[in-house]
Amino acid sequence: MRRSKYEKPAPREGGSLKTSAMIASLAAPGQRTKAAPFGHALVELAKTRPDIVGLSADLSKYTDLHIFAQAHPERFYQMGMAEQLLMSAAAGLAREGFTPFATTYAVFAARRAYDFICLAIAEENLDVKIACALPGLTTGYGPSHQATEDLAIFRGMPNLTIIDPCDAHEIEQVVPAMAAHKGPVYLRLLRGNVPLVLDEYGYTFELGKAKTIRDGRDVLVIASGLMTMRALEVADALRDDRIDVAVLHVPTIKPLDEATILREAGRGGRLVVVAENHTVIGGLGEAVAGLLMRNGTMPERGFRQIGLPDEFLDAGALPTLHDRYGISAAAMARSIRGWL
């Protein structure tokens, strides 16, 4: 199924879902947000980096690259609905000394353009930055748009750095870090009005580094992307139950910060839970589990995963789907209580 601006949400019993319910903001009611942090950060960076160019597969408005296109129209390339062409063109521009930011939906980069990314970009270790919206379960449009397996697809690709940021504050820092990094980067992009969370904790992004956002004695939640935001909500909720939850944010999925994860997971007395907006197959959870097993580290109170099931997910309203598939804050809290 191919995207279309005329696409309608899937029908449900008793009527049709409104588009707003399918693409609802990830922000909780009343939560602070920032509009298009990726687009604005790229515009700011491009002021001093004439090598930066932007490319889109007919989705600039939906990846926030339209902000860049408006500011630098002479450095923007619209490639049409053709992800393979998008990646090939980005590779060519990188060979000529440019730093291309290629944007599309994560499903189209992972499923349609994999071989082009692998052989034209990653094998040559080119400076192509691939920023992809709708990672995991961040849209209600069903399997054609839900990139629930993109990490499993890309983790095995040599030379490819993978970043899964939590919020707008981090995205603003990720953009210049991506541009400074030599080699290809895949970014799981949160678009539109993106929540602001990590600025309250004095957080600073460092490529390849995991960081403890808050400490706790009973549970360690190792999380990436929007699930770090959820984990912080859960930590507040479980405090009322006298359950002390630590949150370790892992924004760089590859290369993994093995030393920090081993140190934190090896601390005694804690249940270790990996939470990710991705299928439980092949993502952060299995990466952490493999790391712990290879190093003989067994968490004292056990190891558990919170992630999406190994199945094609339903279409519907995002809040309903997040609760149904166990990645809402309320569902996470129920799981952790049960495990303890």
C-alpha positions in Angstrom: 0.0 0.0 0.0 1.4 3.4 -1.0 0.9 6.6 0.8 -1.4 9.3 -0.5 -2.4 12.7 0.8 -6.0 11.6 0.1 -5.6 8.5 2.2 -8.5 7.8 4.6 -8.2 6.2 8.1 -9.4 2.7 8.4 -13.1 2.4 9.3 -14.2 1.1 12.7 -17.5 -0.2 14.0 -19.9 2.7 14.5 -18.1 5.2 12.2 -14.6 6.2 11.1 -11.7 7.4 13.1 -10.7 11.0 12.6 -7.3 11.7 11.2 -6.4 13.6 14.4 -6.9 10.4 16.4 -4.6 8.4 14.1 -1.8 10.9 14.3 -2.4 12.3 17.8 0.5 14.0 19.5 2.7 11.9 21.7 2.5 14.6 24.3 0.4 14.1 27.4 -2.4 16.7 28.1 -0.8 19.9 29.2 2.7 18.7 28.4 5.2 21.2 26.9 6.0 20.7 23.2 8.2 22.3 20.5 7.2 22.5 16.9 9.4 20.8 14.2 12.6 20.7 16.2 14.4 18.7 13.5 13.6 21.2 10.8 14.5 24.2 12.8 17.8 22.7 14.1 18.8 21.8 10.5 18.1 25.4 9.3 20.2 26.8 12.2 23.1 24.4 11.4 23.0 25.1 7.7 23.8 28.8 8.4 27.4 27.8 9.0 27.5 24.5 7.0 27.1 25.3 3.3 27.7 21.6 2.6 24.3 20.6 4.1 21.5 19.8 1.6 18.1 18.3 2.2 16.3 15.6 0.2 12.8 14.3 0.5 10.7 11.5 -1.1 7.6 13.7 -1.4 7.3 13.9 2.4 9.0 17.1 3.4 5.9 18.4 5.2 5.6 15.2 7.2 9.3 15.0 8.2 9.6 18.7 9.1 12.1 19.1 6.3 9.8 21.8 4.7 11.2 24.2 7.3 14.6 23.7 5.7 13.2 23.9 2.2 11.6 27.3 2.9 14.8 28.7 4.4 17.2 27.2 1.8 15.2 26.4 -1.4 18.4 26.2 -3.5 19.7 23.4 -1.2 16.5 21.3 -1.2 15.8 18.4 -3.6 12.4 16.9 -4.0 12.9 13.3 -5.3 9.3 12.2 -5.6 7.8 8.9 -4.3 11.0 7.0 -4.9 13.0 6.0 -1.9 15.6 4.1 -3.9 16.2 7.2 -6.0 16.3 9.3 -2.8 19.1 7.2 -1.3 21.1 6.9 -4.6 21.0 10.7 -5.0 22.0 11.3 -1.4 25.0 8.9 -2.0 26.0 10.8 -5.1 25.8 14.2 -3.3 27.9 12.8 -0.4 30.6 11.6 -2.9 30.8 15.2 -4.2 31.5 16.6 -0.7 28.0 17.5 0.4 26.3 16.3 3.6 22.8 15.2 2.6 20.0 14.8 5.0 17.6 12.4 3.3 14.1 12.2 4.9 11.1 9.9 4.4 9.0 7.6 6.6 10.9 4.8 8.4 8.9 2.1 6.8 9.9 3.2 3.3 13.6 3.6 4.1 13.8 0.2 5.9 11.6 -1.9 3.6 12.0 -0.2 0.1 15.5 1.2 0.1 17.5 -1.2 2.3 19.8 -2.5 -0.5 20.5 1.1 -1.7 21.3 2.2 1.8 23.5 -0.8 2.4 25.6 -0.8 -0.8 25.5 2.8 -2.0 25.9 4.4 1.4 26.9 2.2 4.2 29.5 0.0 2.4 31.1 3.2 1.1 30.8 4.8 4.6 29.4 8.0 3.1 28.2 11.0 5.1 24.5 10.5 4.4 22.2 11.3 7.3 18.9 9.4 7.0 16.1 11.0 9.1 12.9 8.9 9.1 9.6 9.9 10.7 6.9 7.5 12.1 9.3 5.1 13.9 7.6 2.2 15.8 4.0 2.8 16.8 3.8 6.6 16.2 1.0 6.5 13.7 -2.4 4.7 13.7 -2.4 4.0 10.0 -1.6 0.4 10.3 1.3 -1.9 9.1 1.8 0.1 5.9 3.1 3.1 7.9 4.2 1.6 11.3 7.9 0.9 11.3 7.8 -1.6 14.1 10.9 -3.6 12.9 13.2 -0.9 11.5 15.9 -1.4 14.3 15.9 -5.1 13.6 16.4 -4.4 9.9 19.2 -1.8 10.3 21.1 -3.0 13.4 23.0 -5.6 11.3 24.2 -3.1 8.7 28.0 -2.3 9.1 29.1 1.3 9.4 25.5 2.6 10.2 25.0 4.6 13.4 21.5 4.5 14.8 19.9 7.1 17.0 16.5 7.0 18.7 16.0 10.4 20.5 13.5 11.0 23.3 12.1 14.5 22.8 12.5 17.9 21.1 15.4 19.0 23.4 17.4 16.0 22.3 16.5 16.2 18.6 17.9 19.8 18.6 21.2 18.4 19.9 21.2 15.3 17.7 21.1 17.2 14.4 24.6 18.9 14.7 26.0 15.7 16.2 24.8 13.7 13.2 26.3 16.3 10.8 29.7 16.2 12.7 29.8 12.4 12.7 31.8 10.8 9.8 29.7 8.1 8.2 26.0 7.2 7.6 23.5 7.8 10.4 19.9 6.6 10.7 17.6 8.7 12.9 14.2 7.7 14.3 12.6 11.0 13.9 9.8 12.4 16.1 8.0 15.1 14.0 5.5 17.9 14.5 4.8 19.1 18.0 7.3 17.1 19.9 7.2 16.8 23.7 9.9 18.6 25.9 11.1 16.4 28.8 14.8 16.1 29.1 15.6 19.8 29.5 14.1 19.5 33.0 16.9 17.0 33.9 19.8 19.0 32.5 20.4 16.4 29.9 23.0 16.7 27.1 23.2 14.4 24.2 26.5 12.7 23.4 26.7 10.3 20.4 27.3 6.7 21.6 26.6 7.5 25.3 23.8 6.2 27.5 22.9 8.4 30.5 21.1 7.9 33.8 18.3 10.4 33.9 17.2 9.4 37.4 18.4 6.8 39.9 16.4 4.2 41.8 17.0 1.2 44.0 14.2 -1.3 42.9 13.9 -1.2 39.1 16.2 -0.1 36.3 14.3 0.8 33.1 16.7 0.9 30.1 14.9 2.9 27.4 15.2 4.7 24.1 13.1 7.1 22.1 9.7 8.1 23.4 9.8 5.2 25.8 12.3 7.1 27.9 9.6 9.8 28.3 7.1 7.0 29.3 9.6 5.5 31.7 10.0 8.9 33.5 6.2 9.1 33.8 6.1 5.5 35.2 8.8 6.3 37.7 6.7 9.2 39.1 3.5 7.0 39.2 5.2 4.0 41.0 6.8 6.3 43.6 3.3 6.4 45.2 3.6 2.6 45.5 7.0 3.0 47.2 8.7 1.5 44.1 11.9 3.3 43.3 12.6 3.4 39.5 15.8 4.4 37.8 15.8 5.4 34.1 18.8 4.8 31.8 18.3 6.6 28.5 20.0 4.9 25.5 19.6 7.2 22.5 22.4 5.6 20.5 21.2 2.1 19.6 24.4 1.4 17.5 27.1 1.6 18.7 25.7 0.6 22.0 27.2 2.1 25.2 28.1 -1.3 26.6 30.1 -0.1 29.5 27.3 2.0 31.0 24.7 -0.6 30.4 26.8 -3.4 32.1 27.6 -1.1 35.0 24.0 -0.1 35.7 22.5 -3.6 35.0 25.0 -5.2 37.3 24.0 -3.2 40.3 22.4 -5.4 42.9 18.8 -5.5 44.0 17.1 -4.3 40.9 14.8 -5.6 38.3 16.1 -4.7 34.8 13.4 -3.7 32.2 14.2 -2.7 28.6 11.4 -0.5 27.1 11.3 0.3 23.4 9.0 1.6 20.8 9.8 -1.4 18.5 9.0 -5.1 18.2 10.6 -7.2 20.9 12.4 -9.0 18.1 15.8 -7.6 17.2 15.7 -4.2 18.8 17.2 -2.6 22.0 15.8 -5.3 24.3 17.6 -8.2 22.5 20.7 -6.0 22.1 20.9 -5.5 25.9 20.0 -9.1 26.6 22.8 -10.3 24.3 25.2 -7.9 25.9 24.4 -9.1 29.4 24.6 -12.8 28.4 27.9 -12.4 26.7 29.4 -10.8 29.8 27.8 -13.1 32.3 25.8 -10.3 33.9 22.5 -11.5 35.5 20.3 -8.9 37.0 19.6 -9.9 40.6 15.8 -9.5 40.3 15.5 -10.7 36.7 15.3 -9.2 33.1 12.1 -8.2 31.3 11.2 -6.5 28.0 8.5 -3.9 27.2 8.0 -3.6 23.5 5.6 -4.2 20.6 4.5 -7.8 19.9 5.8 -9.8 17.0 2.8 -9.2 14.8 1.2 -6.7 12.4 -0.5 -4.1 14.5 -4.0 -2.7 14.3 -5.0 0.7 12.9 -6.7 3.1 15.3 -6.3 5.9 17.7 -2.7 6.2 19.0 -3.5 6.4 22.8 -5.7 3.3 22.4 -3.0 1.4 20.5 -0.3 2.3 23.0 -2.3 0.9 25.8 -3.4 -2.2 23.9 0.2 -3.1 23.0 1.7 -2.3 26.4 3.8 0.9 25.7 1.6 3.5 27.4 2.7 4.7 30.8 -0.3 3.1 32.5 0.4 -0.3 30.8 4.1 -0.1 31.7 3.3 0.6 35.3 0.9 -2.4 35.4 3.6 -4.7 33.9 6.3 -3.6 36.4 4.0 -4.0 39.3 3.2 -7.5 38.2 6.8 -8.5 37.8 7.7 -7.2 41.2 
